[in-house]
Amino acid sequence: MFIPLVHRPGDEGQVDFFEVTVDMDGELRRAWKLLLHLPYSGRDFTWLYEACDQLSFLDGHVKAAAHFGGLLKRLIYNNLSAAVKRRVGIGPELTERFQALVSHYLFEPCFARPGEGHDKGNVESRGKSLRLQHLTPVPRGRSLREISTAVLDDVETAWRTRVQRDGRRCQDLWKVEKQGLLQLPVAPFEARKTALVPVSSKATVQIGAALYSVPSGWARLEATAYVRVEDIRLVCRGETEVVPRQRRGGKRIRYRHYLPELAKKPQAVRQVAPELMAELGEPYGRLWSLLESRYGAREAARVLSRVIGAVVDHGSETVAEALEAALSAGRCDLLAMAGNLREPRPVVEVPAALQRYEIEAGSPADYDVLLGGGVR
């Protein structure tokens, strides 16, 4: 037996994950749709994620709060591991990060009885409807963010014309419901996971099942990773690197992180030159093409390593300006130019009183005599 419930404005929202299929750059992939449904006004927030994990769960709440301009007083869930650490008696013990989210937005978390999905039947039914109406045929895009944005726009457009069974327009109901939403705090919740990660001798860190390069000066140290759904902030030695998060098994190597080492290793420069030139941009790409065609790859790498040394000393923009001027003028003496980019040695004037003294240079033979115990 089921009891017909009353849904009041601003009082209740229901949340769940649903497995869906998307087309990313021609590849069919599994994704997870997080849905927050408002039974009173019929409005929905939905977003797609790589995984059905705690980071996605927290991030979805932050995005939904911003989308609605507030949150419901109560949110109803399954007993998912992202929110519930374990059940104690009749109540759940919340995970630390979910408890932090609840404390930040001050809503009441409620949980369906184990195995009783109909306790939140509205979101269960709505999740299936959204998949048929807005994810069929399979949506396409270059990234999950692009697909999610398009699907959410489509959902919102359809909602604006929806009418409840009793004839009331959903948009009119929303005008009433938004007045009862909890006010958002000044700053959104920081949906990140913190971890201490070792940096390998190759200046790489592994986070999850993905590999990322970091500045070469971090090699063999430990970095703090602040992991979010879309990016990772890495901190070490007072420096910060923000990198886009890679999919499972992915790799993100940036050869700009290795410039100090590449300045000393021409053979390594030769092997990664095209990738490095793509990162540095123009005129470095033109420079490498010119050097390779004129001198061959081996000598070109030797010349380029000297230019990289100047980049380390003065920055890529300063060297790029000098290279642009040189290439425009048809100059090819790049070794000399790289040397000229280094700081000039200061000139020290010799006082007039000391100019009449002559200092004789020592001879290696003098040290041979001294080492032999003799006097000269």
Summary of the structure (lengths in Angstrom):
residues: 376
radius of gyration: 31.7
end to end distance: 114.6
largest distance: 115.7
contacts: 1057
relative contact order: 0.08
helix: 42%
strand: 23%
